[in-house]
Amino acid sequence: MYAGGITRLTRSGLSMTDWRLQGTLPPMTQVQWEIEFDRYKQYPEWQQRQSMTLDEFKFIYFWEYGHRMMGRFVGVAFTLPGIYFFAKGMIPRRIYPRIGLLFALGGTQGLIGWWMVRSGLNLDPQQKKEIRVSPYRLATHLSMAFTTYVLLLWTALDVLHDEQAARSVVTRMSLETMKYARRIRSLAVLGGCLAATTVVSGAYVAGNDAGKPCMSCSSSSSSE
């Protein structure tokens, strides 16, 4: 999520105009860089950034390249140990469905990322508004990241704390303590929903540049 935020702040997200599941090596030679730069020039963002030099293009390209490769690395870091632990019988059967869901979420996140980028590559370059990806797709991408993180945390805590031991603790709780715990749980769920709403709304604010002041409004008010 932090890498995605930096990618957006550096305006690097549309620098790579294709997507491959297995990934590719970055350009290595001057000729390869010029070919990649020429490919970038065929898309709408270039029409608003025609003063960009090749060195500036390399900067934003490496940010986006690193962002994508980090996602692939996370996928490998999840899958390979998962296969090993599964083969050794070290994964509790009760979390099999969640492991499968986490794997699916990780793969879907990559597809959503490209679906998001595509929205910025197909815009009209003549529009006055700055070329950006769809805020709806941006919010979907961010929401998927948080959903995956929460599910990972839940699964880790579930593995660390034995289910049978947890049940024994519950059976020893008094009625008054049980009521208090349920109240705390309700407040925690409410807090989580508020946090999720704040996160998603932040994606819409960023996607629509709503956090920036209206320069035309400021100039008109000052002239008055």
N, C-alpha and C positions, 0 to 999 in steps of 0.2 A: 504494500500500500504506500509506503514511503517512496519507493522507487517510482511508482506511478505518479505520485505527487510531484516529485522532482522532474519527471518527464514532462508533465504538463506545464510546470513553471518555466522550464527551458524551451517550451514550445517545440518539443522534439517528436511528438507522437505521430506526425504524418510524414516523417523523413524517409521511412521505409515503406515503399509502395506495393510490396508483395508479401505473402505469408506462406511459409512452408512448415508442415508439421514437424519435420526432422530438424529444421533450422539450417542455416548455411554459414559459411565463413564470411567475414566482412571483406570488402575489397582490400587487396594487398598491394597492388601496383598503382602508379599514377593513372595508367590507362583505365584500369578497372574503376577507380574513383570517378574519373570523368564520365564513364559510361553510366554509373549509378547516379551521378549528378544530372546527366541529361535525362535519365528516366524520371527523376524527381521534377524536372522542369515541365514535364507533360501534364502535371496535375495542378489543380486550382491554387493550392497554397503558394506556389511559385509566382503566380501572377501578382501577388501582394508582397512578395519579398524578393523582387528582381535585383536588388542591390547586394544580395547574399554572395559571398565569395565561396570558393571551394573549401577553404579551411573552416569557414563557419558552418558549411554543410557537414563536414566531417564531425564537428562537435555535436550537432544535434543527432546525427546518424548514430554515433557511438552511444549516446544516451538511450535511444530507442532500442538499439541492438542489445545493450546490456540489460535493459528492462525485459526484453523477450527471452534472452538466454537465462536470466535468473528464474523466470517462470518454468522453463524447461528443466533447469537444475533442480528446482523444488520438486517437480514431478518425478525425476529420477531418484532423488533422495527419499521420496515417500514410497516409491514402487519397489525398488531393489531390497531395502530392509524388510518391507512388507512381505515380499515373496520368501525371504529367508526365515522370518519368524513364523510364517504360515507353514512352511515345510517342516519346521522344528516343533510344530504344535504349541507354540508359545502365545498364540492369540486366542483369547476366550471366545467360544462360539457365540456368546450372546452379543458380541460387537461385530460379528461378520457383516450384518446389513449396513452398519455405519461405516465400516471400512470400504465396502463397495460404493456407498454413497459418496464418501470423501474422494475416492478415485474418480468417480463420475463428475463431481463438482470441479475437480482440478482440470480435467480435460475440457469440460464445458467452458471454464473460465478463459482458456486460450481461444476457443472459438468465438466467445463473446467479445474478447479483446479485438479480434480481427473484424468482427461485425461492427464494432464501434468505430474502428479506424476507417472502414469502408464508407461510413457516413460522411467523413470529412474529405474523402477523395472524389466524391461524386457531386460536390456542390458546384454552383454556378460561380466561376471565377470573377464575374463582373459585378457580383453583389458588393454593396458597400460594407456590409458587416464582415468582420474578420473571419477567415475560414477556420472553423472549429468542428469538432465531432458533435454528433447529436447529444444534447444533455440527457435525453431519455436513455440512450444507450450507455452513456457515461455513468448514470445512476445505476443502471443494471449491472455494469461491470464492477462498480464499487460495492454494491449490495451483495453480489456473489462472493466477493473477497471477504467481507465481514461474516457472511453466513458460513463460509468454509472455516474461518478462524474460530468462530464460536463452536462449531461442531468438533473441531480438533481439540479445543480446550475441554469440552464436555467429555469427549472420549478419553482423553488423558486422565482426567480426574476420576472417571468411572473405573479405569484400569488400576489406578493407584489405591483406590479405596474398595475393598472387597464388599460385594453386594450383601453377602450373608452377615458380615459384621455390621453393616449399616442397618440392616433390618433388626438386628438384636438391640441396637441403640434406640431405634424407634419404639420397640416394644417396652423398653424400660422408661420411656418418657412419661411424665405425668400428663393428665388431661390439660392442665393449665399451660404446661410447657408446649404441648402439641398445638394448642390454639395460638400461642405466641409465635411458634415456628411458622405456622401457616400464614399468619399476618405478615411476618417478615418476607416470606416467599412471595406473597402477593405484591408487596412493595418492590421487591427485586424485579419481578416481571414487569411492573409498571415502569420502573427506572430503565430497564432494558429496552422497552418499547419507545420511551422518550429519547434514549440515546440513538436508537436506530433511525427514528424520525429525523433527528438532528443531522445524522450522517448523510442520509439520502437527500435531505433538503440542501445540504452543503454542496452536493454534486450538482444539483440544479442551479444553485447560485453561481458556482464556478462555470458551469456549462453555458450559462446565459450572460456571464460577465455582470451579474447583478450586484456584485460587491463594489463595482467601480462607480464613482459619481458620474452623473450625466454632465459631460463637459459643455454641451450646448445649453443645458439648463443653467449652469453656473455662469456662462458668458452672458446669457440673456438677462439673468437677474442682476448681474453686476452693471450691465449697461443701463438698466432702469434706475 
